[in-house]
Structures are given as structure tokens and as C-alpha cells.
Amino acid sequence: MSAAAETIAPSTQTQEWLASDHNLLIDGERVAAESGDRIEVQDPATEAIVTTVAGAGPEDIDRAVAAARRALKGEWSTMTSYERARVMLRFADEIEAHLPLIAEVEVLENGLPRMISEFTILKFGAEFMRYFAGWATKIHGQTIPVSPMDARNGETLTYTRREPIGVVGAIIPWNAPLAMAILKLAPSLAAGCTMVLKPAELTPLVALLLGELAHKAGVPKGVINVVPGYGHEAGAALAGHPDVDKISFTGSTAVGKDIIRASAGNLKKVTLELGGKSPFVVFPDADLERAIPGAVRGCFFLQGQNCMASTRLFVHEDIYEPMVEGIAAMAGGMQPGPGLDPASMLGPLISEQQRDRVMGYIDAGKQSDAELRCGGEALPGKGFFVRPTVFGQTNMEMKIAREEIFGPVMCIQTFGDSDLDTVADEANNTIYGLSGSVWTKDISVAHRMAAKIDSGQVSINCHAAVDPAIPFGGNKQSGWGREFGQEGLEPYLKTKATTVLF
């Protein structure tokens, strides 16, 4: 029987919202795409079509960018920082007030378990918006005690202003629709920018819903424009648009490189949050009662469709067997099913294509010398479900250990009593450098190892420790720049220096 054999219907409120006309959101109005194209939104748990949305093309991107440019010079530019902050706080309140609706919509288009959706909506929706609302009133420049040109004819004053960078094009993925949208919207609003937001064509609904709630909260028309569309059409048009000042992209490393090339026309600023293959290093003195569930949560959160996923475990040979046994038992006990079912612990993958891609990696793992400890199969019937899969005795020569799978697949290898440099070299033997973690009771080993891991974010005795205030982003081919925290605000600002001669 398929995991999706018995489904739970969404609420009446959600059904009514889904039945409405999901056109593009440009300049505060719902408008049809110029081409008339529609994109079907599929529930990955049942394979049923949830609804359709308008599919934006280049001409719609032109309209949205023009609206954002007008809004940048309009009412939004005259609002004080305190007024911007109040609008953002009301936006956060609207997100909380509509928690059940947002969660059900996100579950239906993405498939993640509802408890995970509700957690991310509150933690990376409302809390994140409130955090950056606090920054809106704290953006300030400096006075600089200099005397340019010797100031022979009088004294000078030099000061700097931090100004919004302008029109932002945000392109987001499908793995966490609410969180990915808010990570772009919150710092953009705090800085005073305007935005054209292109959600993934697989998960456009939450972004459109957020646009509605933003306007309800008092965000002026044109400040947030939402244009669902395909990457090769709408995404490419946005990345290359000459009137866009900045692109903020989250997605694959390959597409990130395409964005860089497209941005060269007007030298727009770019921040990229890309792929990962995060190391999870477990020393022999680690607390396995914490490390085992930490590894399972870190790898299988969002069905492994998570750039921070702890997919590469490096386990000391002395504790390898108990560690692998514990992980396999916990992962094997995870109940897959539709996200609206409270019993579901693991949702489907986003699409048939993604399921087939992940199963291709699993088949490659089976054909290698890796040891399959649990999972390794797709569920029959409707829905794109793949069981949590754990491979032991892997090495970095194997495809499954080397490449980002973006699915529920964990690879475990061992290390012995070698020095930390040897372990770190193996952990860093990847093109990525996004996240990582170290597990040990020895605080000296913990700090030394954390310093050696070449990642933008490293945790000790936990994995993927994220918070609105903690800078997050990747090294190497995991990205450019940072999100979260004060460093996440900086890419949305530009500095102007002014000198006055008295």
C-alpha cells in the first residue's frame, strides 16, 4: 500500500484559498501572464493537481521590475525607518495569524510534514521578520575625521550613508517555500529595497500567499512583486535584467554559476546560497545518545532535500558499529506519509524527477562496495516517497559520498587514531563548504577540529545550528556572501560618502 493511500483533506479555509485565481502579483494587483500560460502545482504525496498559477515570462518580469522601480522612488522611500519596522512587525503578526493556512498550503505543494512546516513558519517566518524589523532602525553611517585635499580653504565634514541597494531580484528553491522567501524578503524590507520574487515553479503558492499578507500588513504596492515561472524563462529574464540592482539566489551550484554569468550585463550585485555535502565528525568520546538522533535529524530533515544536511558522517572506528546500528534503527523507524497526516515523520520528495534522481544515486551506492544498512527503496503506489537510506563503509571515491544527492541518503565512513589534520583533510575533500559539525566531549578537540573544517558554519555537539542572528552561508562552491544576522543585511545596502567643505 502506498504511503499516500489515505490522505487527510485540508481545511475549508485552505480549500477556498486554493480555489481562488492564482495570478501573478505585480504592483499590488493580481494579473494574468502576458502569454496566458498556467503552471500546474502538484501534491507530491498524492500526485494530484492542487491548483494552477500564472506562469511568468520575460515580458511579465519587465512589468514586475518596472513596478518595483516605481515603488523604490514612491511611498516606500518616504517612510521612516520606524514606519518600515512597524510594517514588518505587522507582517510577522499576519504570518502567525495565518499559520494553519500557510502550513497546509506549504504541505500540499511541498510535501513536508506539517509539524516541520509549522516550526519553520514560526522560526523562519515570524521570528525572522521580527528580527530584521529590529535592524530597520539601526542602519546608520559614520563620520570620518579626515581632511581631503588638505582643506586649505576651510574645514571639512565627511560622512557616510547606508542606502538601499535598489531593486532586488530574488530567486528561491522549492525545498522550504516559506523560509526561503522570508530569508530574502526580511532583510530587503529592513534595508528599504523593493523586490521581484520568483519562487520555484514547483512551489509557487506560499510566495503568492505571503505577498497577499504583506499588502494586508501595509507594505505599499510594488514593493513586493511575486512572479512564478520557469527558471529558464522567468528566472533567466530576472537574472539578466538591466534594471535589477541585485540578485539573491538560493539553489544549486550549477544554476548559481549561470546567475553569475547573467548578472554581468549591468554588473548587478549577487549573493548565492548553493549546494552542500556537510561533514558530521564523531569522535570516540562523543555522547551517542545525542549524536545518533542529531545525525538522523540533520540528514533526513526535509526528506534530505536540505543544503545543510549531514550526509557525510565520519565516525571513529571504535564507535562505528553502535553509531551505525543506532542510526539505522532510528531512520528505519521513520514513518513516511502525506504531510497532513500527524503520524507522518517523512514526506515525499518534491517530484517524480527528483525521486528518480535520488534512486539513481541509491542504485549507484548498491553497485559500489558500500554497505546498505537500511532503506534503499522507493515506496510503491502514488507519491514520490523514498525510504531513509543509510550506507556504511563508504569512501570519498564513491559517487554517493562525493556528490550532493539532495535526498534521504546518508553515507558513513570511518577514521582511526590519526591526527586532526588527516580527519579534516578528508572532511574538506569536497567542492562544497556550507555546514558541518563536530561531536566530542573534549572541548579542545572540538574547537581545533571546528577551526579546521572549511565551511561557512560549523556546530559542536549539534548540527546546522541556525538562528536569525547567526550569519549563514557557504565557502568554496557553496556560495557567495551570507544570510541571517547583520551580515545578511549588508548585501541589501550600499554606502555613499559625502564630503562638505566649509
C-alpha positions as CSV (number, residue, x, y, z in Angstrom):
1,M,0.0,0.0,0.0
2,S,1.3,3.5,-0.8
3,A,2.1,5.9,1.9
4,A,-0.4,8.2,0.3
5,A,-3.2,5.7,0.3
6,E,-5.1,7.5,3.0
7,T,-4.9,11.3,2.9
8,I,-6.4,14.0,5.1
9,A,-8.3,16.8,3.4
10,P,-7.1,20.4,4.1
11,S,-9.4,22.8,5.9
12,T,-12.2,24.7,4.3
13,Q,-10.2,27.9,4.5
14,T,-7.3,26.3,2.6
15,Q,-9.7,24.8,0.0
16,E,-11.3,28.2,-0.6
17,W,-7.9,29.9,-0.9
18,L,-6.7,27.2,-3.4
19,A,-9.9,27.7,-5.4
20,S,-9.1,31.4,-6.0
21,D,-7.4,32.7,-9.1
22,H,-3.6,32.5,-8.6
23,N,-2.3,35.1,-11.0
24,L,1.0,37.0,-10.8
25,L,1.3,39.7,-8.1
26,I,2.6,42.8,-9.7
27,D,2.2,46.4,-8.3
28,G,-0.2,45.1,-5.7
29,E,-2.6,43.6,-8.2
30,R,-3.3,40.0,-9.4
31,V,-2.7,40.0,-13.1
32,A,-2.6,37.2,-15.7
33,A,0.7,36.4,-17.5
34,E,1.0,38.1,-20.9
35,S,1.3,34.7,-22.5
36,G,-1.7,33.3,-20.7
37,D,0.4,30.4,-19.6
38,R,-0.5,28.4,-16.5
39,I,1.6,26.1,-14.3
40,E,0.1,23.1,-12.6
41,V,1.0,22.7,-8.9
42,Q,1.2,19.0,-7.9
43,D,0.9,17.5,-4.4
44,P,4.0,15.2,-4.3
45,A,2.3,13.0,-1.7
46,T,-0.7,12.1,-3.9
47,E,0.4,13.2,-7.4
48,A,-2.9,15.2,-7.6
49,I,-3.0,18.6,-9.2
50,V,-3.7,21.1,-6.3
51,T,-4.3,24.2,-8.5
52,T,-2.7,26.2,-11.3
53,V,-0.8,29.5,-11.2
54,A,0.0,32.0,-13.9
55,G,3.4,31.3,-15.5
56,A,5.5,34.5,-15.9
57,G,7.6,35.1,-19.0
58,P,10.2,37.8,-19.8
59,E,7.5,40.4,-20.5
60,D,6.0,39.8,-17.1
61,I,9.4,40.2,-15.5
62,D,9.7,43.6,-17.3
63,R,6.3,44.7,-15.7
64,A,7.3,43.5,-12.3
65,V,10.7,45.2,-12.4
66,A,9.1,48.4,-13.5
67,A,6.7,48.3,-10.7
68,A,9.5,47.7,-8.2
69,R,11.4,50.6,-9.6
70,R,8.4,52.9,-9.2
71,A,7.8,51.7,-5.7
72,L,11.5,52.3,-4.8
73,K,11.0,56.0,-5.5
74,G,7.5,56.3,-4.2
75,E,5.7,56.0,-0.8
76,W,8.2,53.3,0.4
77,S,11.1,55.7,0.1
78,T,9.4,58.4,2.2
79,M,8.6,56.0,5.1
80,T,10.8,56.4,8.1
81,S,12.8,53.5,9.5
82,Y,10.3,53.3,12.4
83,E,7.4,53.1,10.0
84,R,9.2,50.3,8.0
85,A,9.8,48.4,11.2
86,R,6.1,48.7,12.2
87,V,5.0,47.4,8.8
88,M,7.4,44.4,9.2
89,L,6.1,43.7,12.6
90,R,2.5,43.7,11.3
91,F,3.7,41.4,8.5
92,A,5.1,39.0,11.2
93,D,1.7,39.1,13.0
94,E,-0.1,38.3,9.8
95,I,2.1,35.3,9.3
96,E,1.4,34.0,12.8
97,A,-2.3,34.7,12.5
98,H,-2.5,32.6,9.2
99,L,-0.3,29.8,10.5
100,P,-2.8,27.0,9.7
101,L,-3.5,28.2,6.2
102,I,0.2,28.8,5.3
103,A,1.2,25.4,6.8
104,E,-1.5,23.5,4.8
105,V,-0.6,25.3,1.6
106,E,3.1,24.5,2.1
107,V,2.4,20.9,2.9
108,L,0.3,20.5,-0.2
109,E,2.8,22.0,-2.6
110,N,6.0,20.7,-1.0
111,G,5.1,17.5,0.9
112,L,6.9,18.2,4.2
113,P,5.3,17.0,7.4
114,R,3.0,19.6,8.9
115,M,4.9,19.8,12.2
116,I,8.0,20.8,10.3
117,S,6.1,23.3,8.3
118,E,4.6,25.0,11.4
119,F,8.0,25.1,13.0
120,T,9.7,26.8,10.1
121,I,6.8,29.2,9.6
122,L,7.2,30.5,13.2
123,K,11.0,30.2,13.4
124,F,12.0,31.4,10.0
125,G,8.8,33.3,9.2
126,A,7.5,35.4,12.0
127,E,10.7,35.4,14.2
128,F,12.9,36.2,11.2
129,M,10.7,39.1,10.1
130,R,10.7,40.5,13.6
131,Y,14.5,40.1,13.9
132,F,15.1,42.2,10.8
133,A,12.4,44.7,11.7
134,G,14.7,45.5,14.6
135,W,17.5,46.3,12.2
136,A,15.4,48.8,10.2
137,T,16.0,51.5,12.8
138,K,19.7,50.7,13.3
139,I,21.1,51.3,9.8
140,H,23.4,54.2,10.0
141,G,26.6,55.6,8.6
142,Q,29.7,57.2,10.1
143,T,31.5,60.5,10.3
144,I,35.1,60.3,9.2
145,P,37.8,62.6,10.7
146,V,39.8,63.4,7.5
147,S,40.9,66.5,5.6
148,P,40.7,65.7,1.9
149,M,42.8,67.9,-0.3
150,D,44.3,69.3,2.9
151,A,41.2,71.6,3.2
152,R,43.4,74.7,2.9
153,N,40.4,77.0,2.4
154,G,38.3,75.7,5.3
155,E,37.3,72.7,7.4
156,T,35.5,69.7,6.1
157,L,33.0,67.1,7.3
158,T,32.9,63.7,5.7
159,Y,30.1,61.3,6.5
160,T,28.6,58.1,5.0
161,R,25.0,57.0,4.4
162,R,23.8,53.4,4.1
163,E,21.2,53.3,1.3
164,P,19.0,50.5,-0.1
165,I,20.8,48.8,-2.9
166,G,17.7,49.2,-5.1
167,V,15.5,46.7,-6.9
168,V,16.3,43.1,-5.8
169,G,15.6,40.0,-7.8
170,A,15.1,37.0,-5.5
171,I,15.1,33.5,-7.0
172,I,14.2,30.8,-4.4
173,P,14.1,27.0,-4.5
174,W,11.3,24.5,-3.7
175,N,12.7,22.7,-0.6
176,A,11.4,25.2,2.1
177,P,9.0,27.6,0.3
178,L,8.1,29.8,3.3
179,A,11.6,30.0,4.8
180,M,13.3,30.6,1.5
181,A,11.0,33.5,0.7
182,I,11.3,35.2,4.1
183,L,15.1,34.9,4.1
184,K,15.1,37.2,1.1
185,L,12.1,39.4,2.0
186,A,13.0,40.3,5.6
187,P,16.5,42.0,5.0
188,S,15.2,43.6,1.8
189,L,12.3,45.3,3.6
190,A,14.6,46.3,6.5
191,A,17.0,47.9,4.1
192,G,14.3,49.8,2.2
193,C,14.7,47.8,-1.1
194,T,11.9,46.6,-3.4
195,M,11.8,43.1,-4.7
196,V,10.7,40.9,-7.6
197,L,10.4,37.4,-6.1
198,K,10.5,34.4,-8.4
199,P,9.5,31.2,-6.5
200,A,10.3,27.8,-7.9
201,E,7.6,26.6,-10.4
202,L,7.0,23.5,-8.2
203,T,6.1,25.5,-5.1
204,P,4.8,29.0,-6.0
205,L,1.7,29.1,-3.7
206,V,3.3,30.1,-0.4
207,A,5.1,33.0,-2.0
208,L,1.9,34.3,-3.5
209,L,0.1,34.0,-0.2
210,L,3.0,35.9,1.5
211,G,2.6,38.7,-1.0
212,E,-1.1,39.0,-0.1
213,L,-0.3,39.1,3.7
214,A,2.4,41.7,3.1
215,H,0.0,44.0,1.5
216,K,-2.6,43.4,4.2
217,A,0.1,44.4,6.7
218,G,0.7,47.7,4.9
219,V,3.6,47.1,2.6
220,P,3.0,49.5,-0.3
221,K,2.1,48.3,-3.7
222,G,5.0,47.4,-5.9
223,V,7.4,46.8,-3.0
224,I,6.9,43.0,-3.2
225,N,6.1,41.5,-6.6
226,V,5.7,37.7,-6.9
227,V,6.2,36.1,-10.4
228,P,6.0,32.3,-10.5
229,G,7.7,30.9,-13.6
230,Y,10.2,28.5,-15.0
231,G,13.9,29.1,-14.3
232,H,14.9,29.2,-18.0
233,E,12.3,31.8,-18.8
234,A,11.4,34.0,-15.8
235,G,14.5,33.2,-13.8
236,A,16.9,34.0,-16.6
237,A,15.0,37.2,-17.5
238,L,15.2,38.4,-13.9
239,A,18.9,37.5,-13.5
240,G,19.9,39.3,-16.7
241,H,17.5,42.3,-16.3
242,P,19.3,45.6,-16.8
243,D,17.1,47.4,-14.2
244,V,17.7,45.0,-11.4
245,D,20.4,46.1,-9.0
246,K,20.9,42.8,-7.1
247,I,20.2,39.1,-7.4
248,S,19.8,37.0,-4.3
249,F,19.7,33.3,-5.2
250,T,19.3,30.0,-3.3
251,G,19.6,26.8,-5.3
252,S,22.1,24.6,-7.0
253,T,25.7,25.4,-7.6
254,A,25.3,24.9,-11.4
255,V,22.4,27.4,-11.6
256,G,24.4,29.8,-9.3
257,K,27.1,29.9,-11.9
258,D,24.6,30.6,-14.6
259,I,23.3,33.5,-12.5
260,I,26.8,35.0,-12.2
261,R,27.1,34.9,-16.0
262,A,23.7,36.5,-16.5
263,S,24.4,39.3,-14.0
264,A,27.5,40.6,-15.8
265,G,25.5,42.8,-18.2
266,N,25.0,45.6,-15.7
267,L,27.4,44.2,-13.0
268,K,24.5,43.7,-10.6
269,K,25.5,42.6,-7.1
270,V,24.9,38.9,-6.4
271,T,24.6,36.7,-3.3
272,L,24.4,33.0,-3.7
273,E,23.5,30.2,-1.2
274,L,24.2,27.0,-3.0
275,G,24.8,23.3,-2.5
276,G,26.5,21.3,0.3
277,K,27.8,18.0,1.4
278,S,28.3,18.6,5.0
279,P,30.7,16.6,7.2
280,F,29.5,15.3,10.6
281,V,32.6,14.2,12.5
282,V,32.1,11.9,15.6
283,F,35.0,11.2,17.9
284,P,35.1,8.2,20.2
285,D,34.2,10.1,23.3
286,A,31.0,11.6,21.8
287,D,27.7,11.2,23.6
288,L,25.9,8.8,21.2
289,E,22.6,9.4,22.8
290,R,22.8,12.9,21.3
291,A,24.9,12.2,18.2
292,I,22.7,9.5,16.8
293,P,19.4,11.5,16.8
294,G,21.5,14.5,15.7
295,A,22.7,12.7,12.7
296,V,19.3,11.4,11.8
297,R,17.6,14.8,12.1
298,G,20.5,16.5,10.3
299,C,20.3,14.2,7.3
300,F,16.6,13.5,6.9
301,F,15.2,16.9,7.7
302,L,13.0,17.9,4.7
303,Q,13.5,14.4,3.3
304,G,17.2,15.2,2.9
305,Q,16.3,18.0,0.5
306,N,18.3,20.3,2.6
307,C,21.6,22.0,1.7
308,M,22.9,21.7,5.3
309,A,22.1,18.0,5.5
310,S,24.6,15.9,7.4
311,T,25.0,13.5,4.6
312,R,28.7,12.6,5.2
313,L,29.4,11.0,8.5
314,F,33.0,10.5,9.7
315,V,32.8,8.1,12.7
316,H,35.7,6.9,14.7
317,E,36.3,3.2,14.2
318,D,35.9,2.4,17.9
319,I,32.2,3.5,17.9
320,Y,31.4,2.8,14.3
321,E,29.1,-0.2,14.9
322,P,26.9,1.2,17.7
323,M,26.7,4.5,15.9
324,V,25.6,2.9,12.6
325,E,23.2,0.5,14.4
326,G,21.5,3.4,16.2
327,I,21.2,5.5,13.1
328,A,19.8,2.6,11.0
329,A,17.2,1.7,13.7
330,M,16.0,5.3,14.1
331,A,16.0,6.1,10.4
332,G,14.3,2.8,9.6
333,G,11.6,3.6,12.1
334,M,10.6,7.0,10.5
335,Q,7.1,6.8,9.2
336,P,6.7,8.1,5.6
337,G,3.4,9.6,4.6
338,P,1.4,12.7,3.5
339,G,2.4,15.8,5.4
340,L,-1.1,16.5,6.6
341,D,-1.1,13.1,8.5
342,P,0.1,13.8,12.0
343,A,1.7,10.4,12.1
344,S,4.0,11.2,9.1
345,M,7.6,11.7,10.0
346,L,9.0,11.9,6.5
347,G,7.2,13.4,3.5
348,P,7.7,12.6,-0.2
349,L,10.4,14.0,-2.5
350,I,9.3,17.1,-4.4
351,S,8.7,15.4,-7.8
352,E,9.0,12.2,-9.9
353,Q,12.1,13.6,-11.5
354,Q,13.7,14.2,-8.1
355,R,12.7,10.7,-6.8
356,D,14.2,9.1,-9.9
357,R,17.4,11.1,-9.5
358,V,17.8,10.1,-5.9
359,M,17.1,6.4,-6.7
360,G,19.8,6.6,-9.3
361,Y,22.3,7.6,-6.6
362,I,21.0,4.8,-4.3
363,D,21.4,2.3,-7.2
364,A,25.0,3.6,-7.6
365,G,25.6,3.0,-3.9
366,K,24.3,-0.5,-4.1
367,Q,26.6,-1.3,-7.0
368,S,29.6,0.0,-5.1
369,D,31.3,-1.6,-2.1
370,A,29.2,0.4,0.3
371,E,27.2,-1.5,2.9
372,L,23.4,-0.8,2.7
373,R,22.2,-0.6,6.4
374,C,18.6,0.5,5.9
375,G,16.2,1.8,3.2
376,G,17.3,1.8,-0.4
377,E,13.9,1.7,-2.0
378,A,11.1,3.9,-3.2
379,L,7.6,3.2,-1.9
380,P,5.1,1.7,-4.4
381,G,1.9,3.5,-5.4
382,K,1.1,7.2,-5.6
383,G,3.5,9.7,-4.2
384,F,7.2,10.3,-4.6
385,F,8.4,8.5,-1.4
386,V,11.9,7.2,-0.8
387,R,12.7,5.4,2.4
388,P,15.5,6.8,4.6
389,T,18.7,5.2,3.3
390,V,22.0,4.6,5.2
391,F,25.2,3.4,3.6
392,G,28.1,2.3,5.7
393,Q,31.7,1.7,4.8
394,T,31.8,4.4,2.2
395,N,34.7,6.4,1.0
396,M,35.3,9.6,-1.0
397,E,35.9,7.7,-4.2
398,M,32.2,6.7,-4.3
399,K,29.7,8.9,-6.1
400,I,27.2,8.8,-3.3
401,A,29.8,10.2,-0.9
402,R,31.2,12.8,-3.2
403,E,28.1,14.4,-4.9
404,E,25.2,16.2,-3.5
405,I,22.2,13.9,-3.7
406,F,19.5,16.2,-2.1
407,G,17.5,13.2,-0.8
408,P,17.3,11.0,2.2
409,V,20.7,9.3,1.8
410,M,23.4,9.1,4.4
411,C,27.0,7.9,3.8
412,I,29.2,6.8,6.7
413,Q,32.9,6.2,6.7
414,T,35.4,5.6,9.5
415,F,38.6,7.1,10.7
416,G,41.2,5.9,13.2
417,D,43.6,7.4,15.7
418,S,45.1,9.8,13.1
419,D,45.8,13.4,13.8
420,L,43.2,16.1,13.3
421,D,44.7,17.4,10.1
422,T,44.1,14.0,8.4
423,V,40.5,13.9,9.5
424,A,40.0,17.5,8.5
425,D,41.5,16.9,5.1
426,E,39.1,14.1,4.4
427,A,36.1,16.2,5.7
428,N,37.2,19.0,3.4
429,N,37.7,16.8,0.4
430,T,34.7,18.3,-1.4
431,I,33.9,21.2,-3.7
432,Y,31.4,22.4,-1.0
433,G,31.8,24.2,2.3
434,L,28.4,25.1,3.7
435,S,27.9,23.5,7.0
436,G,29.5,20.9,9.3
437,S,29.6,19.6,12.9
438,V,32.0,18.1,15.4
439,W,30.9,15.7,18.2
440,T,33.1,15.2,21.2
441,K,33.3,15.8,24.9
442,D,36.8,17.2,24.6
443,I,36.4,20.9,24.2
444,S,40.0,21.3,22.9
445,V,39.5,18.8,20.2
446,A,36.1,20.3,19.4
447,H,37.4,23.8,18.8
448,R,40.5,22.7,17.0
449,M,38.5,20.5,14.6
450,A,35.9,23.2,14.1
451,A,38.6,25.6,13.1
452,K,40.0,23.1,10.5
453,I,36.6,22.4,8.8
454,D,36.3,24.7,5.7
455,S,32.7,25.6,6.0
456,G,30.8,28.8,6.5
457,Q,29.0,27.4,9.5
458,V,30.2,24.7,12.0
459,S,28.4,23.4,15.1
460,I,29.8,21.5,18.1
461,N,27.6,18.7,19.5
462,C,24.7,19.8,17.3
463,H,24.2,20.2,13.6
464,A,23.0,23.1,11.5
465,A,22.6,25.4,14.4
466,V,20.7,28.2,12.7
467,D,19.1,31.3,14.2
468,P,18.0,34.7,12.7
469,A,21.0,36.3,14.3
470,I,23.7,33.8,13.3
471,P,25.4,34.6,9.9
472,F,24.9,31.7,7.4
473,G,26.4,31.0,4.1
474,G,29.0,28.9,2.2
475,N,32.7,28.7,1.3
476,K,34.1,27.3,-1.9
477,Q,31.3,26.3,-4.3
478,S,28.6,26.6,-1.7
479,G,28.1,30.3,-2.3
480,W,28.9,34.0,-2.1
481,G,28.0,36.2,0.8
482,R,26.0,35.5,3.9
483,E,22.4,35.5,5.0
484,F,21.0,35.8,8.6
485,G,22.2,38.3,11.1
486,Q,23.8,41.7,10.5
487,E,26.0,40.2,7.7
488,G,22.7,39.1,6.0
489,L,21.6,42.7,5.9
490,E,24.8,44.1,4.4
491,P,24.2,42.8,0.8
492,Y,21.0,44.9,0.6
493,L,22.8,48.1,1.4
494,K,25.2,50.4,-0.5
495,T,27.5,53.1,1.0
496,K,27.6,56.7,-0.1
497,A,30.3,59.0,1.2
498,T,29.7,62.8,1.3
499,T,32.3,65.5,2.0
500,V,31.4,69.1,2.9
501,L,33.9,71.9,2.7
502,F,33.0,74.8,5.0
